[in-house]
């Protein structure tokens, strides 16, 4: 596995632990549907959070959250719709979150952007 993949996996692990500490239940990690992949699907109460995790070692060029393209959002929405529909989850509010993790030397800075974008 390449170093960037290992770094991304570490970021997803940190994000998962962060969400659990905040009272979320992790429903699924790395959920795939066709070409879409959702890093984390987590639930807290009646909110189902579709979470995209972005991990970087620097934030010089553009903010990490701004690296999510319209195409990626479309794929996340498609995957979330399939997940909710296939499990008959009619009583949840779906929210799209982004967790950014910035590593500076040995310190990880975590930011949780709730409702980072809307699907319509």
N, C-alpha and C positions, 0 to 999 in steps of 0.2 A: 504494500500500500504506500502511495506517495506521501511525502511529508504534509502536503496541503490537505490530503484526505484525512490523515491522522489528526491534524489541527482542527478540521471541520468536525470530526467525530468528537473530539474533546470539547468543542464548543457546544455541540448538541447535548453532551453529558452534563455540562455545566448548566445549560438552559433547563434541562429536565429537573435537575436537583433544585434549581431556583424556583421553578413552578411548584414543585412538591412542597417546598418550604412555605410558599405563599398560599397553600391550601388547595391546590389543583390536584385532580386525579388524572394520571396519564392514561389515556384510552388507547393510544397507538403511537408508535414511532416509525418514521420512514414509511409512511403509508403510500402505496403506489396504486395509481389507476391510469391505464394507458400511458401517456407521456408525462403525467403529473406525479410529483412526489411532494408529500407534506411532511416536513421534518417532525413536527409534534402535533398530536391532537390531544388536547387536555380539556377537562371539564371542571367547573367550579359552580355549584348550584345549577341554575338552568342555562348557564352560558357555556357553549362549546367553542373553545378557542382553537382556531387553526393557526399554528405558529410557524413562521418562517424564521430560521436561525441564521444569522450572518456573523461570521467570525473573521476578524482581521487582525493583523499585527501592526497596522498603521492606519491612520484616518486622514492622511495629508491631502489627497486629491479631492475626494468627495465623501460626504457622510455615508456611513455604511448602509443605512436604511435606504438611501437614494439609489442603491445598486439594484433594487428590485424593479424589473422591467414590466411593462404592460403585458407582455407575453407571459411572464412568470405569474403575474396576478391572475390572468385568464386560466392558466393551468391549475393554480391553487383553487380557484372557484370551481372548476370542473371536478377536481378531485374531492373537494368538500361536499359538493352537491351529491356526488355518487355515494360518498360515505354516509351522509345523512339519510338519503333516500333508501339505500340498501339495508339500513338498520332501523327504518321507520322512526326516526328521531323527530317527531313532530312537536315535541314540547320543549325544544331548546332554541335559544337564540344563538345564531352563528356569528362569531366575531373573528376578524382577521387581525392577528397580532404579529409584531416583529420583535424578536429579541436580538439585540446587537451585543456582541462581545468583542471588546477591544483589548488586546494583550499588549501591555507595555512591560518589557523584561519579564518578571515573574508574576506581575499583578494583572488580574483580569477585571476589567470594568464592564459591568452588565447594565444594559438599559432595556426596559420592557415597554414597548410602545403598544398600548392597547388600542384597538380599532384603528390600526395604522392606515388602512384603506378600506374602501367600501366596494362591494361587488356589483354595483349598478351604475 
